[in-house]
Amino acid sequence: MNRAIERFDTFALYEKKGDLKKLVGKDDDEELTVNDAKKLGTKIKFISDGDVAGAIYAGIEKFNVDIYLGIGGAPEGVLAAAAIKCLGGQFQARLVLSNDHEIDKAKKMGIKDLKKKYYINDIVRDDVLFCATGVTGGDLLQGINILDNGFYQSETYVLHHASKLNKKIINKFKI
């Protein structure tokens, strides 16, 4: 049994074997992992972009997503970790460095262990506030809409860890 199957099997056993409902992953992730998840009867939803939103889906019950797997940039990982911490979820990440320039840059930033697994409290240590405003529409937020009266409407998702705030705010404004 390869390592990817073991990871999914362990998670599925935690939920009760076979109960892993849905996995969200970026469409350019390793096919091996996708095939292994399918062997366990997992439904998979692919997204083409939106690493942060994809990770948030796993923290919101209405999306019925148990786990998000993806390869994205480090800034997106920090944003996703902030949101997931506010939602009370778990997060694990590793740096994926694809060339010598990225490796040198990481070392200059003081990163000694390039293969370290980071957990949520390694990335977001204290209280955190997360805000995101939809520009284009998606499953998580509506995009900017132009209203009949000449106003614009946006939707912002606000999360705060300490106060457990989890709120969507509708904003109307004129430019």
Secondary structure by P-SEA (a helix, b strand, c coil): ccaaaaaaaaaaaaaccccccbbbbcccccaaaaaaaaaabbbbbbbcccaaaaaaaaacccccccbbbbbbcaaaaaaaaaaaaaacbbbbbbbbcccaaaaaaaaaaccccccccccccccccccbbbbbbbccccccccccccccccbbbbbbbbbbccccccbbbbbbbcc
